[in-house]
Amino acid sequence: MTDDLTRTSETPTALRATADAYDAVATLYADLARDALDGLPLDRAVLAAFADSVRDAGGGPVAELGCGPGQTTAHLRGLGLDAFGVDLSPVMIGLAREAYPELRFEVGSMDALDLPDGTLSGVLSWYSVIHAAPEDIPGYVAEFRRVLAPGGHLLLAFFESEGGPVTPFDHKVTTAYRWPVDEMAGIAREAGFVEIGRMLREPGEDERFRRGHLLLRLAPQG
């Protein structure tokens, strides 16, 4: 993997805008996110289920794609996974490396990962596809499939639309989307994933929207 994302005119405008938006708020975001899981037992439970699933399947490298300042990657490592992080924002990656120098963090884009086919045992996308345009989500999920070994596991977390259609909203950093859980599950199924389970969590005291989580397994080939 490359250490830096070179932003040129060839970099898609939407990706560049998202990276710039997170660069601008990275320090504040890192401060707010550092202890984000402490008061969220259901979120910790679904991460633990993901970790157990990866270990039960034989273990192996796990990538958190869209890792931000690295706190969830570090949580995965604490659960016994060989986890590393990738993020589009160079400033976020710098903060992650500073906070967790023992872990590996790289700059990169989830839609074009610098990884060989079938090299990962797990992929975590923890609210990292929320800014992608709806028509781009199948491409992201296809890239997750490409880098996963057969039988590998994917955990998707996103804002759920509570029975409505895919809906944009004014995320504090840049425009994001809420998804019907069945529609997100259908995209994963079309890409070759089998659903293991799902968890819907109602918004907490300081949250606006319901949260969706899908635990998936890539169907073995043959």
Stockholm file with secondary structure:
# STOCKHOLM 1.0

chainA/1-222         MTDDLTRTSETPTALRATADAYDAVATLYADLARDALDGLPLDRAVLAAFADSVRDAGGGPVAELGCGPGQTTAHLRGLGLDAFGVDLSPVMIGLAREAYPELRFEVGSMDALDLPDGTLSGVLSWYSVIHAAPEDIPGYVAEFRRVLAPGGHLLLAFFESEGGPVTPFDHKVTTAYRWPVDEMAGIAREAGFVEIGRMLREPGEDERFRRGHLLLRLAPQG
#=GR chainA/1-222 SS CCSSCCCCTTSCHHHHHHHHHHHHHHHHHHHHHTTTTTTCHHHHHHHHHHHHHHHHTTCCEEEEETCTTSHHHHHHHHTTCEEEEEESCHHHHHHHHHHCTTSCEEECCTTSCSSCTTCEEEEEEESCSTTSCGGGHHHHHHHHHHHEEEEEEEEEEEEECTTSCCEEECCSSSCEEEECHHHHHHHHHHTTEEEEEEEEECCCTTCCSCEEEEEEEECCCC
#=GC SS_cons         CCSSCCCCTTSCHHHHHHHHHHHHHHHHHHHHHTTTTTTCHHHHHHHHHHHHHHHHTTCCEEEEETCTTSHHHHHHHHTTCEEEEEESCHHHHHHHHHHCTTSCEEECCTTSCSSCTTCEEEEEEESCSTTSCGGGHHHHHHHHHHHEEEEEEEEEEEEECTTSCCEEECCSSSCEEEECHHHHHHHHHHTTEEEEEEEEECCCTTCCSCEEEEEEEECCCC
//
